[in-house]
């Protein structure tokens, strides 16, 4: 009887016929190792503690020229001489005794006959928020009051600066407040 051959495995012929990938050749590994070794040796030669690498504290002076100390010009200040020359003499007359005009204080209450002006600095649902804004404006030295208002069944607290007797004093207060970060000011007349 004849011996039978084993049946080939499936896909065995494909695996043998595929091209084999080659790795990096050995000589390339050798050359790269030598280059790295030379570079590390070069870095070790640059060691900062060696005498060949250290800088000298002073540059070497040429031996054929005489050593002269460098002269730096000292600064000259002229104001010692200019100040006595620019002295201005003032007459010894007495100053006039007329008092300087004092600015009129803002009235905390407006005149009874004219309109009063207010600046509304804010309107809050919480009284604590309104009190906080009121305190900030009081620190600026302005008259501030809280006014309660019920709108559509909701309680609101208005922070109002004033009253002012005229528009000029209201405008001045508005400039002061906007210069201190209070930008949403609503002028009101009553």
C-alpha positions as CSV (number, residue, x, y, z in Angstrom):
1,X,0.0,0.0,0.0
2,X,1.1,3.3,-0.8
3,X,1.5,5.8,2.0
4,X,-0.8,8.7,1.7
5,X,0.3,12.2,1.9
6,X,-1.1,14.5,4.5
7,X,-3.6,16.9,3.1
8,X,-2.3,20.5,3.1
9,X,-3.7,22.8,5.7
10,X,-5.9,25.5,4.6
11,X,-4.1,28.8,3.9
12,X,-0.6,27.3,4.4
13,X,0.5,28.1,0.9
14,X,-0.5,31.7,1.3
15,X,1.7,32.2,4.4
16,X,4.8,30.8,2.7
17,X,4.5,32.9,-0.4
18,X,4.1,36.3,1.5
19,X,7.2,38.5,1.4
20,X,9.1,38.6,4.7
21,X,9.8,42.0,6.3
22,X,13.3,42.6,7.1
23,X,14.4,44.4,10.4
24,X,17.0,47.1,10.8
25,X,20.4,45.7,9.6
26,X,23.1,45.1,12.3
27,X,25.6,47.4,10.7
28,X,23.1,50.3,11.1
29,X,22.8,49.5,14.9
30,X,26.6,49.5,15.2
31,X,27.0,52.9,13.5
32,X,24.3,54.6,15.5
33,X,25.8,53.2,18.8
34,X,29.2,54.6,17.8
35,X,27.7,58.1,17.0
36,X,25.9,58.2,20.3
37,X,29.0,57.1,22.2
38,X,31.1,59.8,20.5
39,X,28.5,62.5,21.4
40,X,28.3,61.5,25.0
41,X,32.1,61.5,25.2
42,X,32.1,65.0,23.8
43,X,29.6,66.2,26.4
44,X,31.7,64.8,29.2
45,X,34.7,66.7,27.9
46,X,32.7,69.9,28.4
47,X,32.5,69.3,32.2
48,X,32.4,72.8,33.9
49,X,34.8,71.9,36.6
50,X,37.8,71.4,34.3
51,X,40.4,74.2,34.1
52,X,40.4,74.2,30.2
53,X,36.7,75.2,30.2
54,X,36.7,77.8,33.0
55,X,36.7,81.4,32.1
56,X,39.5,83.6,33.5
57,X,38.3,86.2,35.9
58,X,40.0,89.0,34.0
59,X,40.7,89.1,30.3
60,X,44.5,88.9,29.6
61,X,46.1,92.2,29.2
62,X,48.6,92.8,26.4
63,X,52.1,92.9,28.0
64,X,53.6,95.6,25.7
65,X,51.2,98.4,26.7
66,X,51.3,100.1,30.1
67,X,48.3,99.4,32.3
68,X,46.3,102.6,32.9
69,X,43.2,102.6,35.0
70,X,40.1,103.4,33.0
71,X,38.7,106.8,33.9
72,X,35.0,107.2,33.9
73,X,33.8,110.8,33.9
74,X,31.9,111.7,37.0
75,X,28.4,113.1,36.4
76,X,28.1,116.9,36.9
77,X,25.0,118.2,38.5
78,X,24.1,121.7,37.6
79,X,21.1,122.1,39.9
80,X,23.4,123.1,42.8
81,X,24.4,126.2,40.9
82,X,21.0,126.8,39.1
83,X,18.8,126.7,42.2
84,X,20.3,129.8,43.9
85,X,20.2,131.7,40.6
86,X,16.5,130.9,40.0
87,X,15.3,132.1,43.5
88,X,12.3,134.3,43.3
89,X,11.7,136.9,45.9
90,X,8.1,137.5,47.0
91,X,6.9,140.7,48.5
92,X,6.4,140.8,52.2
93,X,2.9,142.3,52.0
94,X,0.2,140.8,54.0
95,X,-2.2,138.6,52.1
96,X,-5.7,140.0,51.5
97,X,-8.0,139.1,54.4
98,X,-11.1,138.5,52.3
99,X,-12.4,135.0,53.0
100,X,-12.5,132.6,50.1
101,X,-16.0,131.9,48.9
102,X,-17.4,128.7,50.3
103,X,-19.5,126.4,48.2
104,X,-23.1,126.3,49.2
105,X,-24.0,123.1,51.0
106,X,-26.6,120.9,49.3
107,X,-29.9,121.1,50.9
108,X,-31.0,117.9,52.4
109,X,-34.6,118.9,52.1
110,X,-35.7,120.8,48.9
111,X,-37.4,124.1,49.1
112,X,-41.1,123.8,49.7
113,X,-42.2,125.6,46.6
114,X,-39.9,124.0,43.9
115,X,-39.6,120.5,42.5
116,X,-37.3,118.0,44.1
117,X,-34.9,115.7,42.2
118,X,-33.7,112.2,43.1
119,X,-31.4,109.6,41.6
120,X,-32.6,106.0,41.8
121,X,-29.4,103.9,42.3
122,X,-31.2,100.6,42.4
123,X,-34.3,98.6,43.1
124,X,-34.1,95.2,44.9
125,X,-36.4,92.5,46.1
126,X,-34.2,91.8,49.1
127,X,-33.9,94.5,51.8
128,X,-30.3,93.3,52.6
129,X,-29.2,94.0,49.0
130,X,-30.8,97.5,49.2
131,X,-29.1,98.2,52.6
132,X,-25.7,97.1,51.2
133,X,-26.0,99.6,48.3
134,X,-27.3,102.3,50.6
135,X,-24.2,101.8,52.9
136,X,-21.8,102.1,49.9
137,X,-23.4,105.4,48.8
138,X,-23.4,106.7,52.4
139,X,-19.7,106.2,52.5
140,X,-19.4,108.6,49.6
141,X,-21.1,111.3,51.9
142,X,-24.4,111.5,50.1
143,X,-28.0,111.5,51.4
144,X,-29.6,108.1,50.7
145,X,-33.0,106.8,51.6
146,X,-34.9,103.5,51.1
147,X,-38.4,103.6,49.7
148,X,-40.7,100.6,49.8
149,X,-42.9,99.9,46.8
150,X,-45.4,97.2,46.0
151,X,-45.6,96.4,42.3
152,X,-48.0,93.6,41.1
153,X,-48.1,92.2,44.6
154,X,-44.3,92.0,45.0
155,X,-42.4,94.1,47.5
156,X,-39.5,96.2,46.1
157,X,-36.9,98.3,47.9
158,X,-35.7,101.4,46.0
159,X,-32.4,103.1,46.9
160,X,-32.7,106.8,46.2
161,X,-30.1,109.4,46.4
162,X,-31.3,112.9,47.3
163,X,-33.4,115.0,47.3
164,X,-31.7,117.7,45.3
165,X,-33.0,121.2,45.0
166,X,-32.0,121.8,41.4
167,X,-30.8,119.8,38.3
168,X,-27.2,121.0,38.6
169,X,-26.7,119.5,42.1
170,X,-28.3,116.3,40.8
171,X,-26.0,116.2,37.8
172,X,-23.0,116.7,40.1
173,X,-24.1,113.9,42.3
174,X,-24.7,111.7,39.3
175,X,-21.1,112.3,38.1
176,X,-19.7,111.5,41.5
177,X,-21.6,108.3,41.7
178,X,-20.7,107.2,38.1
179,X,-17.1,108.0,38.9
180,X,-17.3,105.5,41.8
181,X,-18.8,102.7,39.7
182,X,-22.5,103.3,40.0
183,X,-23.6,103.5,36.4
184,X,-27.3,102.7,36.3
185,X,-28.7,105.8,37.8
186,X,-32.3,106.9,37.0
187,X,-33.0,110.6,37.4
188,X,-36.5,111.4,38.9
189,X,-38.4,114.6,39.5
190,X,-41.2,114.9,42.1
